[in-house]
Amino acid sequence: QVQLVESGGGLVQPGGSLTLSCAASTSPFNAYTMAWYRQAPGIRRELVARITTGGETNYAESVKGRFTISRDNAKNTVYLRMVDLKPGDTALYLCNARRILATDVWEYWGQGTQVTVSS
């Protein structure tokens, strides 16, 4: 059974840094596009960052230049390095894995890790 397990969230002051990790049991891991989404109360879930199987990345405009998504295929893990954190970054961060083969789609979600940015 596929599992995505996030870790690394916590409480940090504005301007601080955190690195989130998502350990995936998807196989083969390198066939999946990986992404981080975030969900805050009263706010629609938004895509934060995505990295494709070929290493292409894209980011939400609000985090561009501050967040970096990366993947370690040998460890079946995707990371989100966050620097210069702002109170608006406070949210539950969710890991997502997606694979498309012809007309078949496989998509999986983790349960999330909480990031709180506050002084």
ChimeraX commands (.cxc) that place a marker at each C-alpha (Angstrom):
marker #1 position 0.00,0.00,0.00 radius 0.5
marker #1 position 1.39,3.40,-0.99 radius 0.5
marker #1 position 2.30,5.72,1.85 radius 0.5
marker #1 position 3.63,9.28,1.92 radius 0.5
marker #1 position 4.93,10.40,5.29 radius 0.5
marker #1 position 5.83,14.05,5.87 radius 0.5
marker #1 position 8.09,15.37,8.59 radius 0.5
marker #1 position 10.03,18.48,9.53 radius 0.5
marker #1 position 7.26,20.91,10.36 radius 0.5
marker #1 position 7.22,23.02,13.47 radius 0.5
marker #1 position 7.16,26.49,14.95 radius 0.5
marker #1 position 9.62,29.01,13.57 radius 0.5
marker #1 position 10.07,32.77,13.84 radius 0.5
marker #1 position 9.62,35.03,10.81 radius 0.5
marker #1 position 12.78,34.97,8.75 radius 0.5
marker #1 position 13.64,31.50,9.93 radius 0.5
marker #1 position 14.13,28.31,7.97 radius 0.5
marker #1 position 12.75,24.78,7.88 radius 0.5
marker #1 position 13.24,21.75,5.70 radius 0.5
marker #1 position 10.32,19.41,5.12 radius 0.5
marker #1 position 10.77,15.79,4.09 radius 0.5
marker #1 position 8.39,13.36,2.45 radius 0.5
marker #1 position 9.29,9.68,2.50 radius 0.5
marker #1 position 7.42,7.78,-0.20 radius 0.5
marker #1 position 6.76,4.10,-0.74 radius 0.5
marker #1 position 5.72,4.65,-4.37 radius 0.5
marker #1 position 7.56,2.35,-6.74 radius 0.5
marker #1 position 9.34,3.17,-8.90 radius 0.5
marker #1 position 9.78,6.45,-7.08 radius 0.5
marker #1 position 11.56,8.08,-10.00 radius 0.5
marker #1 position 8.45,7.62,-12.18 radius 0.5
marker #1 position 6.38,10.01,-10.06 radius 0.5
marker #1 position 6.05,13.73,-10.19 radius 0.5
marker #1 position 6.30,14.99,-6.61 radius 0.5
marker #1 position 4.79,18.13,-5.19 radius 0.5
marker #1 position 4.11,20.07,-2.04 radius 0.5
marker #1 position 0.74,21.67,-1.41 radius 0.5
marker #1 position -0.40,23.69,1.56 radius 0.5
marker #1 position -3.74,24.24,3.24 radius 0.5
marker #1 position -4.60,26.98,5.72 radius 0.5
marker #1 position -7.95,27.45,7.48 radius 0.5
marker #1 position -10.43,29.15,5.17 radius 0.5
marker #1 position -7.98,29.09,2.26 radius 0.5
marker #1 position -8.20,26.82,-0.76 radius 0.5
marker #1 position -5.41,24.29,-1.03 radius 0.5
marker #1 position -2.63,25.63,-3.22 radius 0.5
marker #1 position 0.31,24.17,-5.06 radius 0.5
marker #1 position 3.55,25.34,-3.46 radius 0.5
marker #1 position 6.20,23.53,-5.48 radius 0.5
marker #1 position 6.48,20.68,-7.93 radius 0.5
marker #1 position 9.35,18.63,-9.31 radius 0.5
marker #1 position 8.95,16.34,-12.30 radius 0.5
marker #1 position 10.62,13.05,-13.07 radius 0.5
marker #1 position 13.07,14.98,-15.23 radius 0.5
marker #1 position 13.93,17.48,-12.50 radius 0.5
marker #1 position 11.89,20.39,-13.81 radius 0.5
marker #1 position 10.56,22.57,-10.98 radius 0.5
marker #1 position 7.89,25.18,-10.60 radius 0.5
marker #1 position 6.79,27.29,-7.66 radius 0.5
marker #1 position 3.97,29.45,-6.50 radius 0.5
marker #1 position 4.81,33.11,-7.01 radius 0.5
marker #1 position 4.50,33.74,-3.29 radius 0.5
marker #1 position 7.36,31.35,-2.48 radius 0.5
marker #1 position 9.58,31.73,-5.52 radius 0.5
marker #1 position 13.11,32.55,-4.47 radius 0.5
marker #1 position 12.52,31.40,-0.90 radius 0.5
marker #1 position 11.54,27.72,-1.26 radius 0.5
marker #1 position 13.45,24.97,-3.04 radius 0.5
marker #1 position 12.05,21.56,-3.89 radius 0.5
marker #1 position 14.40,18.66,-4.48 radius 0.5
marker #1 position 14.30,14.90,-4.64 radius 0.5
marker #1 position 16.65,12.08,-3.74 radius 0.5
marker #1 position 15.57,9.11,-5.80 radius 0.5
marker #1 position 17.98,6.79,-4.01 radius 0.5
marker #1 position 16.19,7.56,-0.74 radius 0.5
marker #1 position 12.65,7.78,-2.18 radius 0.5
marker #1 position 12.37,11.18,-0.56 radius 0.5
marker #1 position 11.34,14.66,-1.65 radius 0.5
marker #1 position 12.33,17.78,0.27 radius 0.5
marker #1 position 11.13,21.33,0.59 radius 0.5
marker #1 position 13.75,23.76,1.83 radius 0.5
marker #1 position 12.08,26.92,3.13 radius 0.5
marker #1 position 13.99,30.06,4.02 radius 0.5
marker #1 position 12.94,33.57,5.00 radius 0.5
marker #1 position 9.64,32.22,6.28 radius 0.5
marker #1 position 6.74,34.61,6.66 radius 0.5
marker #1 position 3.56,34.41,8.75 radius 0.5
marker #1 position 1.61,33.86,5.52 radius 0.5
marker #1 position 3.48,30.59,5.05 radius 0.5
marker #1 position 1.67,29.12,8.07 radius 0.5
marker #1 position -0.25,26.09,6.84 radius 0.5
marker #1 position -0.50,22.34,6.78 radius 0.5
marker #1 position 1.97,21.17,4.14 radius 0.5
marker #1 position 0.96,18.09,2.17 radius 0.5
marker #1 position 3.08,15.81,0.04 radius 0.5
marker #1 position 1.69,14.64,-3.29 radius 0.5
marker #1 position 2.83,11.98,-5.75 radius 0.5
marker #1 position 1.40,11.62,-9.24 radius 0.5
marker #1 position 2.08,9.27,-12.12 radius 0.5
marker #1 position 0.41,9.26,-15.52 radius 0.5
marker #1 position 0.75,6.32,-17.90 radius 0.5
marker #1 position -1.38,6.63,-21.02 radius 0.5
marker #1 position -4.90,7.19,-19.67 radius 0.5
marker #1 position -4.15,5.80,-16.21 radius 0.5
marker #1 position -3.44,8.13,-13.32 radius 0.5
marker #1 position -2.01,7.23,-9.95 radius 0.5
marker #1 position -2.11,9.94,-7.27 radius 0.5
marker #1 position -1.35,9.75,-3.57 radius 0.5
marker #1 position -1.36,12.18,-0.64 radius 0.5
marker #1 position 0.31,12.33,2.71 radius 0.5
marker #1 position -1.45,13.48,5.86 radius 0.5
marker #1 position 0.60,16.64,6.18 radius 0.5
marker #1 position 3.01,18.38,8.51 radius 0.5
marker #1 position 2.19,21.67,10.21 radius 0.5
marker #1 position 4.33,24.75,9.68 radius 0.5
marker #1 position 3.65,27.73,11.93 radius 0.5
marker #1 position 5.53,31.00,11.46 radius 0.5
marker #1 position 5.09,33.34,14.38 radius 0.5
marker #1 position 7.09,35.63,16.61 radius 0.5
marker link #1:1,2 radius 0.2
marker link #1:2,3 radius 0.2
marker link #1:3,4 radius 0.2
marker link #1:4,5 radius 0.2
marker link #1:5,6 radius 0.2
marker link #1:6,7 radius 0.2
marker link #1:7,8 radius 0.2
marker link #1:8,9 radius 0.2
marker link #1:9,10 radius 0.2
marker link #1:10,11 radius 0.2
marker link #1:11,12 radius 0.2
marker link #1:12,13 radius 0.2
marker link #1:13,14 radius 0.2
marker link #1:14,15 radius 0.2
marker link #1:15,16 radius 0.2
marker link #1:16,17 radius 0.2
marker link #1:17,18 radius 0.2
marker link #1:18,19 radius 0.2
marker link #1:19,20 radius 0.2
marker link #1:20,21 radius 0.2
marker link #1:21,22 radius 0.2
marker link #1:22,23 radius 0.2
marker link #1:23,24 radius 0.2
marker link #1:24,25 radius 0.2
marker link #1:25,26 radius 0.2
marker link #1:26,27 radius 0.2
marker link #1:27,28 radius 0.2
marker link #1:28,29 radius 0.2
marker link #1:29,30 radius 0.2
marker link #1:30,31 radius 0.2
marker link #1:31,32 radius 0.2
marker link #1:32,33 radius 0.2
marker link #1:33,34 radius 0.2
marker link #1:34,35 radius 0.2
marker link #1:35,36 radius 0.2
marker link #1:36,37 radius 0.2
marker link #1:37,38 radius 0.2
marker link #1:38,39 radius 0.2
marker link #1:39,40 radius 0.2
marker link #1:40,41 radius 0.2
marker link #1:41,42 radius 0.2
marker link #1:42,43 radius 0.2
marker link #1:43,44 radius 0.2
marker link #1:44,45 radius 0.2
marker link #1:45,46 radius 0.2
marker link #1:46,47 radius 0.2
marker link #1:47,48 radius 0.2
marker link #1:48,49 radius 0.2
marker link #1:49,50 radius 0.2
marker link #1:50,51 radius 0.2
marker link #1:51,52 radius 0.2
marker link #1:52,53 radius 0.2
marker link #1:53,54 radius 0.2
marker link #1:54,55 radius 0.2
marker link #1:55,56 radius 0.2
marker link #1:56,57 radius 0.2
marker link #1:57,58 radius 0.2
marker link #1:58,59 radius 0.2
marker link #1:59,60 radius 0.2
marker link #1:60,61 radius 0.2
marker link #1:61,62 radius 0.2
marker link #1:62,63 radius 0.2
marker link #1:63,64 radius 0.2
marker link #1:64,65 radius 0.2
marker link #1:65,66 radius 0.2
marker link #1:66,67 radius 0.2
marker link #1:67,68 radius 0.2
marker link #1:68,69 radius 0.2
marker link #1:69,70 radius 0.2
marker link #1:70,71 radius 0.2
marker link #1:71,72 radius 0.2
marker link #1:72,73 radius 0.2
marker link #1:73,74 radius 0.2
marker link #1:74,75 radius 0.2
marker link #1:75,76 radius 0.2
marker link #1:76,77 radius 0.2
marker link #1:77,78 radius 0.2
marker link #1:78,79 radius 0.2
marker link #1:79,80 radius 0.2
marker link #1:80,81 radius 0.2
marker link #1:81,82 radius 0.2
marker link #1:82,83 radius 0.2
marker link #1:83,84 radius 0.2
marker link #1:84,85 radius 0.2
marker link #1:85,86 radius 0.2
marker link #1:86,87 radius 0.2
marker link #1:87,88 radius 0.2
marker link #1:88,89 radius 0.2
marker link #1:89,90 radius 0.2
marker link #1:90,91 radius 0.2
marker link #1:91,92 radius 0.2
marker link #1:92,93 radius 0.2
marker link #1:93,94 radius 0.2
marker link #1:94,95 radius 0.2
marker link #1:95,96 radius 0.2
marker link #1:96,97 radius 0.2
marker link #1:97,98 radius 0.2
marker link #1:98,99 radius 0.2
marker link #1:99,100 radius 0.2
marker link #1:100,101 radius 0.2
marker link #1:101,102 radius 0.2
marker link #1:102,103 radius 0.2
marker link #1:103,104 radius 0.2
marker link #1:104,105 radius 0.2
marker link #1:105,106 radius 0.2
marker link #1:106,107 radius 0.2
marker link #1:107,108 radius 0.2
marker link #1:108,109 radius 0.2
marker link #1:109,110 radius 0.2
marker link #1:110,111 radius 0.2
marker link #1:111,112 radius 0.2
marker link #1:112,113 radius 0.2
marker link #1:113,114 radius 0.2
marker link #1:114,115 radius 0.2
marker link #1:115,116 radius 0.2
marker link #1:116,117 radius 0.2
marker link #1:117,118 radius 0.2
marker link #1:118,119 radius 0.2
view
